[in-house]
Amino acid sequence: MARAPDIRGGSRWRLGGLELAILFTLGLAVLVGVREFAGGDDSGVGVDRREAAAANRPALGAAVDWDRLRGAGSYQRLFLAHYSSLTPENEMKMDALAPTPDGLDFREADELVAWAIDHEVAVHGHTLVWHRQLPGWLTERRWTRPALRAYLKRYITAVVGHFRGRVASWDVVNEPLTGGGAPRPSIWERVIGEDYVADSLRWAHGADPHAQLYVNEFDLERPGPKSAAMYRLLRELRRRQVPVDAIGLQAHLSPRWRPTGRELRTVMRRYADLGLRVDISEMDVAVGHERGALAEQARIYRTVAGACRRLAACERFTTWGFTDASTWLGSDRRPLPFSAGGAAKPAWHAIAGELLP
Ligand code: XIL
């Protein structure tokens, strides 16, 4: 996963004989890939997902619906044709992993991770600490600070430790801020206090010192109080030497909430200047059915994918799902790069144009 920050762009034009030979081989591989996909790939875009890594582009990821993915149908084929990384949509949330107070249930998540390893797909763990999708037994209980802190430490240590060596990156804290940039009220913030963020990162690091640790958040894509507050939070964490490696920009966008390329590059560069990796973690673009909606959607995807490509710190571009058949927003909003029938939309061509070689 680790990539030297200045490789992209910097070395592009300095090709020696060996590099040319490698490029020629890769070119052949692409051609073979294109031919193979011409028959079986329903998107109409024949590009091998591994080429992105070879060309030092950001990895392409998608959140997946595990029930659909495990059924070896067209959903799985479409995913494998284009993506090298997955984020489980629900299977690693606390309500899924901790259904009871005294034990963890890793069965579904283990099956998913085993499938990913078998298919050479990286798993991005999502998410250890969030204010939603918490088990009822946890939210209903009256907690003292030491008891909840001890539980959270035990939980993070057990989960990250369980997947050590198999899950290389984690959304440790999800959505810690309000729209105004204040600490978001949650059971964690209320009972433990704001420093649950730093504590959680430290515990995750303790359980797997090699894992890439993320804070993940929405509505950071434009300058404003929330992205400024996130900048201050991350700067402070870095100053205190709290182990945080990355910020995930969720990028749940629409024609009404969309950054310009300049706005997005401004915020991304500021986070990168803190020494952080800056990924796009959950992109989707909800649109209506008016004329031109899909072209407008493609422009928004192009802006974000282009900003990611231009910044070496942006190492992964993940959408929240990949086909309109399966999206938390409802198929009617058509937010993803492939249609419900699995055809490539203008949005996919925009992403591919920016991120595939
Ligand atoms: C969503 C899932 O996609 C849904 O299936 C679930 O019912 C609710 O959560 N931001 C996040 C994700 O960080 O975890 C959310 O996923 C979408 C918004």
Boltz pocket constraint, residues with backbone or C-beta under 6 A from the ligand:
constraints:
  - pocket:
      binder: B
      contacts: [[A, 89], [A, 90], [A, 174], [A, 250], [A, 282], [A, 320], [A, 327], [A, 328]]
      max_distance: 6.0
